Amino acid sequence: MTGALTVGSDGFVSVNYIGRIKVSDLNVDDAATRIRAELIKKRYFVDPQVSLNITSAAKLFFTVIGQVNKGDTFEFPADGKMDLMAAIGRAQGFNKIANPSKVTIKRAKGGAKETYDTKKLADPVPIFPGDVVEVAESRF
Protein backbone atom coordinates (compact mmCIF):
# COMPACT_ATOMS: atom_id res chain seq x y z
CA MET A 1 0.00 0.00 0.00
CA THR A 2 1.52 3.31 -1.07
CA GLY A 3 0.22 6.80 -1.44
CA ALA A 4 0.74 10.47 -0.83
CA LEU A 5 -0.45 11.81 2.50
CA THR A 6 -0.88 15.40 3.55
CA VAL A 7 -0.48 16.68 7.07
CA GLY A 8 -3.37 19.02 7.79
CA SER A 9 -3.08 22.37 9.52
CA ASP A 10 -4.26 20.61 12.70
CA GLY A 11 -1.18 18.33 12.59
CA PHE A 12 -3.09 15.16 11.70
CA VAL A 13 -2.70 12.85 8.73
CA SER A 14 -5.38 10.42 7.50
CA VAL A 15 -4.08 6.90 6.89
CA ASN A 16 -6.04 4.08 5.26
CA TYR A 17 -7.33 1.47 7.71
CA ILE A 18 -6.50 3.46 10.84
CA GLY A 19 -7.91 6.96 10.35
CA ARG A 20 -6.41 10.18 11.65
CA ILE A 21 -3.09 10.23 13.51
CA LYS A 22 -1.32 13.26 14.96
CA VAL A 23 2.19 13.56 13.51
CA SER A 24 3.00 17.28 13.77
CA ASP A 25 5.02 16.79 16.94
CA LEU A 26 7.13 13.98 15.42
CA ASN A 27 10.11 13.65 13.11
CA VAL A 28 9.76 11.40 10.03
CA ASP A 29 11.09 8.24 11.73
CA ASP A 30 8.87 8.66 14.79
CA ALA A 31 5.82 9.32 12.58
CA ALA A 32 6.50 6.10 10.65
CA THR A 33 6.84 4.21 13.95
CA ARG A 34 3.54 5.62 15.22
CA ILE A 35 1.72 4.68 11.99
CA ARG A 36 3.24 1.17 12.09
CA ALA A 37 2.15 0.73 15.73
CA GLU A 38 -1.41 1.78 14.88
CA LEU A 39 -1.57 -0.65 11.94
CA ILE A 40 -0.46 -3.48 14.25
CA LYS A 41 -2.84 -2.35 17.01
CA LYS A 42 -5.80 -2.40 14.60
CA ARG A 43 -4.72 -5.92 13.48
CA TYR A 44 -4.82 -5.13 9.80
CA PHE A 45 -1.22 -6.19 9.28
CA VAL A 46 1.09 -8.55 11.16
CA ASP A 47 4.43 -6.90 10.34
CA PRO A 48 3.84 -3.72 8.33
CA GLN A 49 6.84 -1.93 6.89
CA VAL A 50 6.23 1.82 6.95
CA SER A 51 8.49 4.40 5.36
CA LEU A 52 7.78 8.09 4.94
CA ASN A 53 9.36 10.67 2.69
CA ILE A 54 8.71 14.38 2.74
CA THR A 55 8.06 15.52 -0.82
CA SER A 56 7.18 19.10 -0.02
CA ALA A 57 6.81 21.26 3.02
CA ALA A 58 4.23 23.92 3.75
CA LYS A 59 5.49 27.44 3.40
CA LEU A 60 5.61 29.53 6.54
CA PHE A 61 5.01 33.28 6.60
CA PHE A 62 5.27 36.36 8.83
CA THR A 63 4.08 39.91 8.21
CA VAL A 64 5.73 43.31 8.71
CA ILE A 65 3.49 46.39 8.61
CA GLY A 66 3.55 50.01 9.67
CA GLN A 67 6.41 52.43 9.24
CA VAL A 68 8.76 50.35 7.12
CA ASN A 69 9.84 50.89 3.53
CA LYS A 70 8.11 47.81 2.12
CA GLY A 71 5.56 46.24 4.43
CA ASP A 72 4.36 42.85 3.24
CA THR A 73 3.96 39.20 4.10
CA PHE A 74 7.26 37.35 3.81
CA GLU A 75 8.22 33.70 3.57
CA PHE A 76 10.46 32.23 6.25
CA PRO A 77 13.96 31.28 5.08
CA ALA A 78 14.69 27.60 4.44
CA ASP A 79 16.24 27.12 7.89
CA GLY A 80 12.99 28.35 9.51
CA LYS A 81 14.77 30.94 11.67
CA MET A 82 13.81 34.60 11.80
CA ASP A 83 14.34 37.36 14.34
CA LEU A 84 12.86 40.81 14.75
CA MET A 85 15.65 42.83 13.17
CA ALA A 86 15.96 40.43 10.23
CA ALA A 87 12.19 40.72 9.70
CA ILE A 88 12.45 44.51 9.60
CA GLY A 89 15.36 44.11 7.20
CA ARG A 90 13.15 42.02 4.91
CA ALA A 91 10.76 45.00 4.85
CA GLN A 92 13.71 47.16 3.70
CA GLY A 93 14.13 48.81 7.08
CA PHE A 94 12.45 51.63 8.93
CA ASN A 95 11.05 54.54 6.92
CA LYS A 96 11.67 58.21 7.80
CA ILE A 97 8.77 58.50 10.24
CA ALA A 98 9.27 55.16 12.03
CA ASN A 99 9.63 54.88 15.78
CA PRO A 100 12.25 52.15 16.30
CA SER A 101 11.56 52.36 20.03
CA LYS A 102 8.03 51.05 19.59
CA VAL A 103 7.91 47.86 17.55
CA THR A 104 5.10 45.47 18.42
CA ILE A 105 4.87 41.76 17.66
CA LYS A 106 1.42 40.21 17.69
CA ARG A 107 1.98 36.50 18.23
CA ALA A 108 0.00 34.11 16.06
CA LYS A 109 -0.14 31.58 18.87
CA GLY A 110 -2.10 32.97 21.77
CA GLY A 111 -2.50 36.46 20.34
CA ALA A 112 -0.14 38.07 22.87
CA LYS A 113 1.36 41.46 22.01
CA GLU A 114 4.95 42.26 22.85
CA THR A 115 6.51 45.71 22.36
CA TYR A 116 10.26 46.25 21.91
CA ASP A 117 12.67 49.14 21.70
CA THR A 118 14.90 47.94 18.87
CA LYS A 119 17.59 50.46 19.89
CA LYS A 120 18.05 48.58 23.17
CA LEU A 121 17.84 44.92 22.09
CA ALA A 122 20.56 42.86 23.74
CA ASP A 123 19.52 39.53 22.20
CA PRO A 124 17.66 38.54 19.04
CA VAL A 125 13.87 38.38 19.42
CA PRO A 126 12.50 35.35 17.56
CA ILE A 127 9.70 35.66 15.04
CA PHE A 128 7.41 32.66 14.57
CA PRO A 129 5.11 31.64 11.70
CA GLY A 130 2.03 33.83 11.52
CA ASP A 131 3.47 36.62 13.69
CA VAL A 132 2.75 40.22 12.71
CA VAL A 133 5.42 42.87 13.32
CA GLU A 134 4.15 46.44 13.44
CA VAL A 135 6.43 49.46 13.49
CA ALA A 136 4.82 52.53 15.06
CA GLU A 137 5.01 56.08 13.74
CA SER A 138 7.19 58.49 15.66
CA ARG A 139 5.60 61.54 17.17
CA PHE A 140 7.46 64.71 16.47
N, C-alpha and C positions, 0 to 999 in steps of 0.2 A: 504494500500500500504506500503510495507516494502522493505528494501534492503540495501545493503552495498554501501556506497559512499566513494569516495576517494578525498581528497583535493589535487589538483595538485600543482606543484611547483610555479605556478603563484598565488596561494591562492584562486582559484575558485573551486567550486564543481558543477557538473552537476546533476540537479534534474529533474525527469520526470515531464512533463507538463509545466515547467517554464524555463528550460534551465540552463544557467550558472549563479551562484551567488557567489560573493566574500564573503568569510567567514574567511579569515586568520587573520583579525583584530578583530575578535569577540571571546568571550568565548562560551561555548557550549549552554548556555541558550539564549544568544543573537542571535546566529546562527539559533537556532530553531525558534525564534521569527521572524527573517528576512524571513526564508523559509515560515513560516505560512502566513506572510503578503503578500508575492508574490503569494502564492496559492489563497488567497482571492482576490487579485488585478486582477489576471488573470481569476477569476470567474469559476474556475474548481471545487471549493469546497465552501460550505457555512460556515462551522465551522470546518476546519481541525484541528486535534490534531497532533502536531509534537513533537517527542522526539528524541533526538540524544544521542548516546553513543559513546565514543571513544574506539575502540577495539585495536588499535595499533597506535603508534606515529612514525613518521619518525625519523630516527637516524640523529643526528647532529655531524659534525666533524670539527676538526681544524688540522693544520699541523705544525710540528716543524722540521726545517731543519738546516743544517750548523754544527757548532762546538758544537754538543751535543753528548752524549754517545749513544743514540739510537733514531735518527731522524725517524719520521714516521707520519702517519695520525692517530689521536686519536679520540675516541668517547667522546662526552661531557658527564659529569656525569648526573645522573638522575635529579638532581635539575636544570640543564641547566646553572650552573654558573661556569665560569672558569676565572682565571686571569693569567697574564704573568708569574709570578714565578711558579705557579702551573703547567702551560703548560710546562715550562722548566723541572720541576720536573717529569712530565710524560715521558719526553724524557731522564730520568735518569741523568739529570744535565749537566753542562758544561763539555766538555772534556778538556784535558791538554792545548790545543792551542786556546781555546775560548777567545773571548774578551767580557767579561760581560758588558763593557761600551758601546758596540755597538750592540744592539739587535733591529732588525727592525720587525715591524708588517706590513704586507701588508693586508689591509682591503678588505674583499670580497665585501662589499657594497661600491661602489664608487672608489675602487682601490687606495685609499690614502695610503701613506707610512708614518709610524711614527717610529722614532728611539729613544730608551731609554737607559740610563745608569742604569743598574739594581742595581749598587752599591749605587745609590742615590735616589731610589724610596721611596717617602714618603707615597704614597697611592697605593693600588692595581690597576693595569691597566687591564681593562676587555678585554677578548678575546671573539669574537663572531663567530658563525658558518661560516665556510669557510675561516676564517683568516689563514694567513701563517706567522709563527714566524721564523725569520732567525737570527741565532747567527753568528756573524762575527768571522773571525780568527784574533788573535792578531798578531801584527807585533813586532818582537823582536828587 
